[in-house]
Amino acid sequence: MNRKTFLRHSALLGSLASCAPAHLLSMRGVSYKDFPIVRTPEAERNFRSRAVEEAIATFTENVDDEELCWLFNNCFPNTLDTTVTYSDAGGKPDTYVITGDIDAMWLRDSSAQVWPYMQFADRDPALKNLIAGVINRQTSYVLKDPYANAFYDDPEKRGEWTSDSTDMLPGVHERKYEIDSLCYPIRLAYNYWKTTGDTAPFDDDWRRAIASTLRVFRDQQQKDGSNPYSFQRTTPHATDTRTLRGAGYPVNPVGLICSAFRPSDDATVFSFLIPSNFFAVVSLRQAAEMLEALGQGEGASPTDLRALAAEVETALDEHAIVEHEKYGPIYAFEIDGFGSRLLMDDANVPSLLSLPYLDAVSRDNEVYQNTRDFVWSEDNPFFFSGTAARGIGGPHVGMDMIWPMAITMYGLTSDDEGEIRAAVAQLKATHGGTGFMHESFDKDDPTNFTRAWFAWANTLCGEFLWRTYQQRPELLG
């Protein structure tokens, strides 16, 4: 048996890999030390999808680069293997999804973690139910507190951030209000509906959650100068709390929606976070389409949702574009409506780089292309170039730390052969010998990384490799 055959059988049979003798892993000149079996043994996995295992087997059989096969085998199923807890004991699917090394469910992360499996949901009933369970769980969380970003499985648990100065409820892990936390569940719901045709998750509770989202977005336009949300934390980290007694810097109400925090869970500097406002436009229109087709409840109508989307879109056109002396018109990262703007990009999604991935702008949009050139350059203060890789990081971890998520997004938003090859090569070169992606790594030393178990980064890498295999397999070596 050559190594290629072994990996294929491992993907299909799972448990074979966990008990394979070392000599089977020393094929074709590749030592056991270089490619240890690191995927969770089959008997210990949280969930198994037939369709995902078939995709792993297909990739392994047809891609010649053994290290990429190893990475794909480890990363793509990581969310299913290690982070999901599924039940239908209550009469409908229910899925709790942790981020990895943090035992809490983020609305954003849980959506993004199962997103790459959506393409298989129409032919794998178990996987379809798992995703439906995520939608059901997210609906309950939005109804509990639409300003919270992360929740516990135990609805009565009080965790480490109970002392935060905000309206903390039991069962809430963190109450950092972020626009994207309310957009991601809509994105997941909309594409689940489009993929499967199943309408069961979209009941009266789901409609109430959409109405709650609309209410928060309207309130966070802050047109009357008031803000029902505030947040303060006693912390040495400035990005973990809000200025001005938890209210943040003031904004001039120009029609955009405020976000107290970024998708990195770092506080915004100027509350009009541009990538998240783009995401809101897409999500509001998706929710409107669903309510129009499936029936509306109280508090939100398709007309209401589309009206807010149009208002935000107009405000983006009028206020989000900045003339850069080197790149021409680009999108700012944050603005305040008074004329102040922050020019940068962060690694987390939504980011300026990720806008086409979120269906917010087309890849060939001139302003986006100018912005892309800017953010993937050292003119972006959080773009780092080292001996190991080049890519975007952010304040959350600190300087000189590149996020694999940003490298993956660079590949996912590109049609350029050289850019895609570069992204694949950098991901392969920077897993630090672990076979998994991480939150971040040092630009000069991939073995110096944060978060050994970060499922979103793993699954997103798998999504990129699988898409590249399907569309441009020649770029995988």
Secondary structure, 3 states (H helix, E strand, C coil): CCHHHHHHHHHHHCHHHHHCCHHHHCHHHCCCCCCCCCCCCHHHCCCCCHHHHHHHHHHHHHCCCHHHHHHHHHHCCHHHHHCEEEECCCCCCEEEECCECCCCEEHHHHHHHHHHHHHHHHHCHHHHHHHHHHHHHHHHHHHHCCCCCEECCCCCCCCCCCCCECCCCCCEEECCCCHHHHHHHHHHHHHHHHHHCCCCCCCHHHHHHHHHHHHHHHHCCCCCCCCCCCCECCCCCHHHCCHHHHCCCCCCCCCCCCCCECCCCCECCCCEEHHHHHHHHHHHHHHHHHHHHHCCCCCCCHHHHHHHHHHHHHHHHHHCEEEECCCEEEECCEECCCCCEECCCCCCCCCCCCCCCCCCCCCCCHHHHHHHHHHCCCCCCCEEECCCCEEECECCCECCEECHHHHHHHHHCCCCHHHHHHHHHHHHHCCCCCCCCCCEEECCEEEEEECCCEHHHHHHHHHHHHHHHHHCHHHHC
